[in-house]
Amino acid sequence: MSGCVEPSSHSLCIREVFSALDGCRDLWKENNEKSLIVGEKLINDLVKTQYLSITESWGRFKDDSDLQNRVRIKLDRQIQSSHDEMLESCKVFSSIIEDMKKNHKILLDLEENLRISMGKKYEESSLLKTLPIPDFVNFSGEILEMYEEELENKRDILDRILTYQFSPLNPPQGRSEEMRETLLMFMLSWQLEGLISIERINYISEAVEVELS
């Protein structure tokens, strides 16, 4: 894009960018729902490691060390598999964010070209009706930042689940219910995505829609 572009082209560009961001958000939501299913399985398997550490839990197999070892190995594999799936989910989240960045850059490029072509008039101009040009860039950047922060939160949650006292290699003895409650709180944070403000995004979407209508 070079020189001054017609307002209709501005409108089309912004509409396409925010439509693409909506599509990214839909993909994010879909991936989050899938990852929660895996996360619940991961939690259940981690809690099972607690019961395996209690001799009485084995009943008549409490003296069968070979069986117990085979069960532990199988459970550890399931935990590792679920963990790997969660990591893949984070990669999908990261890919979605990269698409958001590409769309945000489209607005950054539009802003820069308009700044160059319009000179001093740029700072006082409105792109369509009432919103100044930088507002659209800021809106896009604000949404992008929310999702970037949420991904970091998810990575932190996943890291904390399989480290320290939550490690299947060294589980705290006899604390299965306490462990389950803590892990469920981690997954609740993963599910609710507190760093993404749906109310703010809806406000932004409505403001952009008004400008484009």
C-alpha positions as CSV (number, residue, x, y, z in Angstrom):
1,M,0.0,0.0,0.0
2,S,1.4,3.4,-1.0
3,G,0.2,7.0,-1.0
4,C,-3.2,8.1,0.1
5,V,-5.9,5.4,-0.1
6,E,-9.6,6.1,-0.6
7,P,-11.8,5.9,2.6
8,S,-13.7,3.0,1.1
9,S,-10.5,1.0,0.9
10,H,-9.8,2.0,4.5
11,S,-13.1,0.7,5.6
12,L,-12.6,-2.6,3.7
13,C,-9.2,-3.0,5.2
14,I,-10.4,-2.5,8.8
15,R,-13.4,-4.7,8.3
16,E,-11.3,-7.6,7.0
17,V,-8.8,-7.2,9.8
18,F,-11.4,-7.3,12.6
19,S,-13.3,-10.1,10.8
20,A,-10.0,-12.1,10.7
21,L,-9.5,-11.4,14.4
22,D,-13.0,-12.7,15.1
23,G,-12.1,-15.9,13.2
24,C,-8.9,-16.2,15.3
25,R,-11.0,-15.9,18.5
26,D,-13.3,-18.7,17.3
27,L,-10.4,-21.0,16.6
28,W,-8.9,-20.1,20.0
29,K,-12.2,-21.0,21.7
30,E,-12.4,-24.3,19.8
31,N,-8.9,-25.2,20.8
32,N,-9.5,-24.2,24.4
33,E,-12.5,-26.5,24.6
34,K,-10.5,-29.5,23.2
35,S,-7.6,-28.8,25.5
36,L,-9.9,-28.8,28.6
37,I,-10.9,-32.4,27.8
38,V,-7.3,-33.5,27.8
39,G,-6.6,-31.4,30.9
40,E,-9.4,-33.2,32.8
41,K,-7.9,-36.5,31.9
42,L,-4.4,-35.3,32.9
43,I,-5.8,-34.3,36.3
44,N,-7.5,-37.6,36.9
45,D,-4.4,-39.5,36.0
46,L,-2.2,-37.4,38.3
47,V,-4.6,-37.9,41.2
48,K,-4.5,-41.6,40.6
49,T,-0.7,-41.5,41.3
50,Q,-1.8,-40.6,44.9
51,Y,-3.8,-43.8,45.3
52,L,-1.0,-45.9,43.9
53,S,1.3,-44.6,46.6
54,I,-1.1,-46.0,49.3
55,T,-0.5,-49.7,50.0
56,E,-4.1,-50.3,51.1
57,S,-5.4,-49.1,47.8
58,W,-4.0,-52.2,46.1
59,G,-6.1,-54.6,48.2
60,R,-5.2,-58.2,47.5
61,F,-2.5,-57.0,45.1
62,K,-0.6,-55.0,47.8
63,D,2.3,-57.5,47.7
64,D,2.4,-57.8,43.9
65,S,5.2,-55.3,43.2
66,D,5.5,-56.4,39.6
67,L,1.8,-55.6,38.9
68,Q,2.1,-52.3,40.7
69,N,5.1,-51.4,38.7
70,R,3.4,-52.2,35.4
71,V,0.4,-50.1,36.4
72,R,2.6,-47.1,37.4
73,I,4.5,-47.3,34.1
74,K,1.3,-47.3,32.1
75,L,-0.1,-44.4,34.1
76,D,3.1,-42.4,33.7
77,R,2.8,-42.9,29.9
78,Q,-0.8,-41.7,29.9
79,I,0.2,-38.7,31.9
80,Q,3.1,-37.9,29.5
81,S,0.8,-38.4,26.5
82,S,-1.8,-36.0,28.0
83,H,1.0,-33.5,28.8
84,D,2.3,-33.7,25.2
85,E,-1.3,-33.0,23.9
86,M,-1.5,-30.0,26.1
87,L,1.8,-28.8,24.8
88,E,0.4,-29.2,21.2
89,S,-2.6,-27.1,22.2
90,C,-0.2,-24.4,23.3
91,K,1.4,-24.5,19.9
92,V,-2.0,-24.1,18.3
93,F,-2.7,-21.1,20.6
94,S,0.7,-19.7,19.6
95,S,-0.1,-20.1,15.9
96,I,-3.4,-18.3,16.3
97,I,-1.6,-15.4,18.0
98,E,0.8,-15.3,15.0
99,D,-2.2,-14.8,12.7
100,M,-3.4,-12.1,15.0
101,K,-0.1,-10.4,14.8
102,K,-0.2,-10.5,11.0
103,N,-3.6,-8.8,11.0
104,H,-2.5,-6.2,13.5
105,K,0.5,-5.4,11.3
106,I,-1.9,-4.7,8.4
107,L,-3.3,-1.9,10.5
108,L,0.1,-0.7,11.6
109,D,1.2,-0.5,7.9
110,L,-2.1,1.3,7.0
111,E,-1.5,3.8,9.8
112,E,2.1,4.4,8.7
113,N,1.3,4.9,5.1
114,L,-1.5,7.4,6.0
115,R,0.9,9.2,8.4
116,I,3.4,9.6,5.5
117,S,0.8,10.6,2.9
118,M,-1.2,13.0,5.0
119,G,1.6,14.7,7.0
120,K,0.4,17.0,9.7
121,K,-3.3,16.5,8.8
122,Y,-2.9,12.9,10.0
123,E,-3.0,13.7,13.7
124,E,-6.4,15.5,13.4
125,S,-8.0,13.1,11.0
126,S,-10.7,10.5,11.5
127,L,-10.6,7.5,9.3
128,L,-14.3,7.0,8.9
129,K,-16.8,8.8,11.1
130,T,-15.6,9.7,14.5
131,L,-12.7,7.5,15.6
132,P,-9.2,8.8,15.0
133,I,-7.0,6.5,13.0
134,P,-4.8,5.2,15.9
135,D,-7.9,4.0,17.7
136,F,-8.3,1.1,15.3
137,V,-4.6,0.1,15.7
138,N,-4.9,0.4,19.5
139,F,-8.1,-1.8,19.5
140,S,-6.4,-4.5,17.5
141,G,-3.2,-4.3,19.7
142,E,-5.3,-4.5,22.8
143,I,-7.0,-7.7,21.7
144,L,-3.7,-9.2,20.7
145,E,-2.1,-8.4,24.1
146,M,-4.9,-10.1,26.0
147,Y,-4.4,-13.3,24.1
148,E,-0.6,-13.1,24.4
149,E,-0.9,-12.8,28.2
150,E,-3.4,-15.6,28.4
151,L,-1.1,-17.9,26.5
152,E,1.7,-17.2,28.9
153,N,-0.7,-18.0,31.7
154,K,-1.6,-21.3,30.2
155,R,2.0,-22.2,29.7
156,D,2.6,-21.4,33.3
157,I,-0.3,-23.5,34.5
158,L,0.9,-26.5,32.4
159,D,4.4,-26.1,33.8
160,R,3.2,-25.9,37.4
161,I,0.9,-28.9,37.0
162,L,3.8,-31.2,36.3
163,T,6.4,-29.8,38.6
164,Y,7.1,-29.5,42.3
165,Q,4.5,-31.3,44.5
166,F,2.3,-32.0,41.4
167,S,5.0,-34.1,39.7
168,P,3.8,-37.8,39.1
169,L,7.4,-38.8,39.9
170,N,7.2,-37.4,43.4
171,P,3.6,-37.0,44.5
172,P,2.8,-35.9,48.1
173,Q,1.7,-38.9,50.0
174,G,-1.9,-39.3,51.0
175,R,-3.1,-35.9,49.7
176,S,-5.2,-37.0,46.7
177,E,-8.2,-34.8,47.5
178,E,-6.1,-31.7,48.3
179,M,-4.1,-32.4,45.1
180,R,-7.3,-32.7,43.0
181,E,-8.7,-29.4,44.4
182,T,-5.5,-27.6,43.5
183,L,-5.3,-29.1,40.1
184,L,-8.9,-28.3,39.4
185,M,-8.3,-24.6,40.3
186,F,-5.5,-24.6,37.8
187,M,-7.8,-26.0,35.1
188,L,-10.5,-23.6,36.1
189,S,-8.1,-20.7,35.4
190,W,-7.2,-22.3,32.1
191,Q,-10.9,-22.6,31.2
192,L,-12.2,-19.2,32.3
193,E,-9.2,-17.2,30.8
194,G,-9.3,-14.3,33.2
195,L,-6.8,-12.3,31.2
196,I,-9.1,-12.1,28.2
197,S,-11.9,-9.5,28.8
198,I,-14.9,-10.5,26.7
199,E,-16.7,-7.4,27.8
200,R,-13.9,-5.2,26.5
201,I,-13.7,-7.1,23.2
202,N,-17.4,-6.8,22.7
203,Y,-17.2,-3.1,23.3
204,I,-14.4,-2.8,20.7
205,S,-16.3,-4.9,18.2
206,E,-19.4,-2.7,18.6
207,A,-17.4,0.5,18.3
208,V,-15.8,-0.8,15.1
209,E,-19.1,-2.0,13.7
210,V,-20.6,1.4,14.3
211,E,-17.8,3.0,12.3
212,L,-18.2,0.6,9.5
213,S,-22.0,0.7,9.2
